[in-house]
Amino acid sequence: MNNLLFSEISQLIKSDINCLNSYMLNGFNSNIELINKISKYIVSSGGKRLRPILSILVAKSCGYQGKDHTMLAAIIEMLHTATLLHDDVVDNSQMRRGKKTANTVWKNPETILVGDFLYSRAFQLMVKLNNQGILSVLANATNKISEGEVLQLINIGNTDITEDLYIEILKQKTAMLFQAASQTAAMLANVPSDIESSLKDYGCAIGIAFQLIDDVLDYSGDVSITGKKIGDDIFDGKITMPVIYLLKNGSLKQKKLIEHIFNNHNDKNIEQLIADVVQSDALKYSKIKALEYAEQAEKCIAHIPSSKYKDGLQKVIKFSVNRLS
């Protein structure tokens, strides 16, 4: 069902995705050969490009008839790719989508600078759109994403983190680009402000649900599909929703184990913590929370006129909470 859903979504906007790919290839192009090498490596690493697809679907569902939606989608994907490059350096990640990360193949300085290149290239394209409102939203989004990254960083290993604070981190770090992708596409289609606001909220809810499922997959995913080892977040010192649940609802022994692991950077007992998470209701709870946000997203598009593109937006909701990677 997972792959079928995504295939149906992609098929619906196949020609637009082809244009997006063309923008991406041209957008990554530089006179500096190292930039070209790293950029092509990133493009070939795969990824479903859900954020730009979301942008295209929103524009189409709002009746947009122009061609700038594919440029906007490319901007969204460039911003996302830049954040991934920087994330991998910060987290010292070795693998992404089953392939060595750019910072592993090259070095941290090169990876960071190519990420900076993609940010600046994205803003060059934003200027070409000649839409001050969209530029403002995307500039604000990139700033909020950076704040979210810092907020996550200062909460690494924080066993006092609350669910509310964690959701706030998700809103800034992950959901913000989903939100911006949806809102700017609505702005491009020049819809009324109430519809724009609903689609903005739709993107935010999708982003939170998407990340909560990521949290679940970190403990239950098939490594051959996700390309990540089980418990990766714990090894990185990240306390995500399943661990937050266990801190609140687990036994005293489990809570002490969590505090020992994160406060002492102790890898020795991580396998036990993974087992505790899996055997508890932590994953079930995280999935329920993801479904709640998916329901919110569904309500946000209830008043959008029926069309095959609205159907696509509904399929994005289902895909986000039922995916395997």
C-alpha positions as CSV (number, residue, x, y, z in Angstrom):
1,M,0.0,0.0,0.0
2,N,2.8,2.4,0.9
3,N,4.6,2.2,-2.5
4,L,1.3,2.1,-4.4
5,L,0.1,5.3,-2.7
6,F,3.3,7.2,-3.5
7,S,3.2,5.9,-7.1
8,E,-0.3,7.2,-7.5
9,I,0.7,10.6,-6.1
10,S,3.7,10.8,-8.4
11,Q,1.8,9.7,-11.5
12,L,-0.8,12.4,-10.9
13,I,1.8,15.1,-11.4
14,K,4.3,13.2,-13.5
15,S,4.9,16.1,-16.0
16,D,5.4,18.6,-13.2
17,I,7.9,16.3,-11.5
18,N,9.8,16.0,-14.7
19,C,10.0,19.9,-14.8
20,L,11.0,19.8,-11.1
21,N,13.9,17.4,-11.9
22,S,15.0,19.7,-14.7
23,Y,15.1,22.7,-12.4
24,M,17.0,20.7,-9.9
25,L,19.7,19.7,-12.4
26,N,20.1,23.2,-13.6
27,G,19.9,24.7,-10.2
28,F,22.7,22.6,-8.8
29,N,24.9,23.4,-11.8
30,S,28.1,25.4,-11.0
31,N,31.4,26.4,-12.5
32,I,33.0,24.8,-9.5
33,E,33.5,21.1,-10.2
34,L,33.4,20.0,-6.6
35,I,30.0,21.6,-6.1
36,N,28.7,19.7,-9.2
37,K,30.2,16.4,-7.9
38,I,28.6,16.7,-4.4
39,S,25.3,18.0,-5.8
40,K,25.0,15.1,-8.3
41,Y,25.8,12.7,-5.5
42,I,23.0,14.1,-3.4
43,V,20.5,13.9,-6.3
44,S,21.4,10.3,-7.0
45,S,21.0,9.4,-3.4
46,G,17.2,9.2,-3.9
47,G,14.5,10.5,-1.6
48,K,10.8,10.9,-2.4
49,R,10.8,14.7,-2.6
50,L,7.6,14.8,-0.7
51,R,7.9,18.5,0.2
52,P,8.1,19.8,-3.4
53,I,5.4,17.3,-4.4
54,L,3.2,18.8,-1.7
55,S,3.8,22.2,-3.1
56,I,2.8,21.2,-6.6
57,L,-0.3,19.4,-5.4
58,V,-1.4,22.5,-3.4
59,A,-0.9,24.8,-6.3
60,K,-2.9,22.5,-8.6
61,S,-5.7,21.9,-6.1
62,C,-6.0,25.7,-5.9
63,G,-6.5,25.9,-9.6
64,Y,-3.1,27.5,-10.5
65,Q,-2.6,27.5,-14.3
66,G,0.9,29.0,-14.6
67,K,4.3,27.4,-14.7
68,D,6.1,28.9,-11.7
69,H,4.9,26.2,-9.3
70,T,7.6,23.9,-10.5
71,M,10.3,26.6,-9.8
72,L,8.7,27.0,-6.4
73,A,8.9,23.2,-5.8
74,A,12.6,23.2,-6.8
75,I,13.3,26.0,-4.3
76,I,11.6,24.0,-1.6
77,E,13.7,20.9,-2.4
78,M,16.9,22.9,-2.6
79,L,16.2,24.3,0.9
80,H,15.5,20.8,2.2
81,T,18.6,19.4,0.6
82,A,20.7,22.1,2.2
83,T,19.3,21.4,5.6
84,L,20.1,17.7,5.2
85,L,23.7,18.4,4.3
86,H,24.1,20.6,7.4
87,D,22.2,18.1,9.6
88,D,24.5,15.2,8.6
89,V,27.5,17.3,9.6
90,V,26.0,18.3,13.0
91,D,24.9,14.7,13.7
92,N,28.1,13.2,12.3
93,S,25.9,10.9,10.3
94,Q,27.5,8.2,8.2
95,M,24.5,6.9,6.2
96,R,21.4,8.3,4.7
97,R,18.9,6.3,2.7
98,G,21.3,3.4,2.7
99,K,24.1,5.4,1.1
100,K,27.2,7.1,2.6
101,T,26.5,10.8,3.5
102,A,28.3,13.5,1.6
103,N,30.3,14.4,4.7
104,T,31.5,10.8,4.8
105,V,32.5,10.7,1.1
106,W,34.1,14.2,1.3
107,K,34.7,16.3,4.4
108,N,32.7,18.5,6.7
109,P,33.8,21.9,5.3
110,E,33.0,20.9,1.7
111,T,29.6,19.6,2.7
112,I,28.7,22.7,4.7
113,L,29.8,25.0,2.0
114,V,27.8,23.1,-0.7
115,G,24.8,23.3,1.7
116,D,25.4,27.1,1.8
117,F,25.5,27.1,-2.0
118,L,22.2,25.4,-2.3
119,Y,20.6,27.9,0.2
120,S,21.9,30.9,-1.8
121,R,20.9,29.3,-5.2
122,A,17.4,28.8,-3.7
123,F,17.2,32.5,-2.9
124,Q,18.3,33.4,-6.4
125,L,15.3,31.5,-7.7
126,M,13.0,33.1,-5.2
127,V,14.0,36.5,-6.6
128,K,13.0,35.2,-10.1
129,L,9.5,34.4,-8.8
130,N,9.1,38.1,-8.2
131,N,6.7,37.6,-5.4
132,Q,7.5,39.5,-2.2
133,G,5.0,37.6,-0.1
134,I,6.5,34.2,-1.0
135,L,10.0,35.5,-0.5
136,S,9.0,36.7,2.9
137,V,7.5,33.4,3.9
138,L,10.5,31.4,2.7
139,A,13.0,33.7,4.3
140,N,11.1,33.4,7.6
141,A,10.9,29.6,7.2
142,T,14.6,29.2,6.7
143,N,15.3,31.3,9.8
144,K,12.8,29.2,11.9
145,I,14.4,26.0,10.7
146,S,17.8,27.2,11.9
147,E,16.3,28.1,15.2
148,G,14.7,24.6,15.4
149,E,18.1,23.1,14.7
150,V,19.6,25.0,17.6
151,L,16.7,24.2,19.9
152,Q,17.2,20.5,19.1
153,L,20.9,20.8,19.7
154,I,20.6,22.4,23.1
155,N,18.1,19.7,24.1
156,I,20.4,16.8,23.2
157,G,20.3,14.4,26.1
158,N,17.8,16.5,28.0
159,T,15.8,13.9,30.0
160,D,13.5,16.7,31.3
161,I,12.2,17.5,27.8
162,T,8.4,17.7,27.7
163,E,6.1,16.5,25.0
164,D,5.1,20.2,24.3
165,L,8.7,21.3,23.9
166,Y,9.4,18.4,21.6
167,I,6.4,19.2,19.4
168,E,7.7,22.8,19.2
169,I,11.1,21.5,18.0
170,L,9.3,19.5,15.4
171,K,7.3,22.4,14.2
172,Q,10.4,24.5,13.7
173,K,12.9,21.9,12.5
174,T,10.7,19.6,10.3
175,A,7.2,20.9,9.9
176,M,8.2,24.5,8.9
177,L,9.3,23.5,5.4
178,F,6.1,21.4,4.8
179,Q,4.2,24.5,6.0
180,A,6.1,26.9,3.8
181,A,5.7,24.5,0.8
182,S,1.9,24.5,1.2
183,Q,1.5,28.1,2.1
184,T,3.6,29.6,-0.7
185,A,1.9,27.3,-3.3
186,A,-1.4,28.7,-2.1
187,M,0.0,32.2,-2.4
188,L,1.1,31.5,-5.9
189,A,-2.4,30.5,-6.8
190,N,-3.7,33.8,-5.2
191,V,-6.3,32.1,-3.1
192,P,-8.3,33.9,-0.3
193,S,-6.5,34.4,3.0
194,D,-8.6,31.9,4.8
195,I,-7.8,29.2,2.3
196,E,-4.1,30.1,2.5
197,S,-4.2,29.9,6.3
198,S,-5.9,26.4,6.1
199,L,-3.3,25.1,3.7
200,K,-0.5,26.5,5.8
201,D,-1.9,24.6,8.8
202,Y,-2.3,21.5,6.6
203,G,1.4,21.6,5.8
204,C,2.4,22.0,9.4
205,A,0.2,19.1,10.5
206,I,1.6,16.9,7.8
207,G,5.2,17.7,8.8
208,I,4.6,16.9,12.5
209,A,2.9,13.6,11.6
210,F,5.7,12.8,9.2
211,Q,8.4,13.3,11.9
212,L,6.5,11.3,14.5
213,I,6.4,8.3,12.1
214,D,10.1,8.8,11.7
215,D,10.4,8.5,15.4
216,V,8.5,5.2,15.3
217,L,10.6,3.9,12.4
218,D,13.7,4.5,14.3
219,Y,12.7,1.6,16.5
220,S,10.6,-0.6,14.2
221,G,11.7,0.1,10.7
222,D,13.3,-2.3,8.3
223,V,16.9,-1.3,8.0
224,S,17.1,-2.4,4.4
225,I,14.3,0.0,3.6
226,T,15.0,3.0,5.9
227,G,18.7,2.9,5.4
228,K,19.1,3.7,9.1
229,K,20.2,1.4,12.0
230,I,17.7,0.8,14.7
231,G,18.0,3.2,17.6
232,D,19.9,5.8,15.6
233,D,18.3,8.7,17.4
234,I,19.5,7.3,20.8
235,F,23.1,6.9,19.6
236,D,22.8,10.6,18.5
237,G,21.6,11.6,21.9
238,K,18.1,12.7,20.6
239,I,15.2,12.1,22.9
240,T,12.2,11.6,20.6
241,M,8.5,10.9,21.3
242,P,8.9,7.2,22.2
243,V,11.5,7.9,24.9
244,I,9.5,10.9,26.2
245,Y,6.6,8.6,26.6
246,L,8.7,6.1,28.5
247,L,10.1,8.8,30.7
248,K,6.6,9.7,31.7
249,N,4.9,6.3,31.8
250,G,7.7,3.8,32.3
251,S,8.9,2.1,35.5
252,L,11.4,3.8,37.8
253,K,14.0,1.3,36.6
254,Q,13.4,2.3,32.9
255,K,13.5,6.0,33.8
256,K,16.8,5.6,35.6
257,L,18.2,3.6,32.6
258,I,17.2,6.5,30.2
259,E,18.8,9.1,32.5
260,H,22.0,7.0,32.8
261,I,22.3,6.5,29.0
262,F,21.7,10.2,28.1
263,N,23.4,11.9,31.0
264,N,26.5,9.8,30.8
265,H,26.7,9.3,27.0
266,N,26.6,5.6,27.7
267,D,26.1,3.3,24.7
268,K,26.4,0.1,26.7
269,N,22.7,-0.2,27.6
270,I,21.2,1.2,24.5
271,E,20.0,-2.3,23.3
272,Q,18.0,-2.6,26.6
273,L,16.4,0.8,26.1
274,I,15.4,-0.1,22.5
275,A,13.8,-3.3,23.9
276,D,12.0,-1.3,26.6
277,V,10.6,1.1,24.0
278,V,9.5,-1.7,21.7
279,Q,7.9,-3.7,24.5
280,S,6.0,-0.7,25.9
281,D,3.2,1.3,24.4
282,A,5.6,4.0,23.4
283,L,5.5,3.3,19.6
284,K,1.7,2.9,19.7
285,Y,1.3,6.2,21.5
286,S,3.6,7.9,19.0
287,K,1.6,6.5,16.1
288,I,-1.6,7.7,17.7
289,K,-0.2,11.2,18.0
290,A,0.8,11.1,14.3
291,L,-2.7,10.0,13.4
292,E,-4.1,12.9,15.4
293,Y,-2.1,15.4,13.3
294,A,-3.1,13.5,10.2
295,E,-6.7,14.1,11.1
296,Q,-6.0,17.8,11.7
297,A,-4.5,17.9,8.2
298,E,-7.6,16.3,6.7
299,K,-9.8,18.9,8.4
300,C,-7.7,21.7,7.0
301,I,-8.5,20.7,3.4
302,A,-12.1,19.9,3.9
303,H,-13.3,23.1,2.2
304,I,-10.9,22.8,-0.8
305,P,-13.0,22.0,-3.9
306,S,-13.0,18.4,-5.0
307,S,-10.5,17.5,-7.7
308,K,-7.9,14.8,-8.5
309,Y,-5.3,17.1,-6.9
310,K,-7.2,17.3,-3.7
311,D,-7.3,13.5,-3.8
312,G,-3.6,13.7,-4.1
313,L,-3.3,15.9,-0.9
314,Q,-5.4,13.3,0.9
315,K,-3.1,10.5,-0.3
316,V,-0.1,12.5,1.0
317,I,-1.8,12.4,4.5
318,K,-2.2,8.6,4.2
319,F,1.3,8.1,2.9
320,S,2.9,10.2,5.7
321,V,1.4,8.0,8.4
322,N,1.7,4.6,6.7
323,R,5.1,4.8,5.1
324,L,7.9,2.3,5.7
325,S,10.8,4.7,5.1
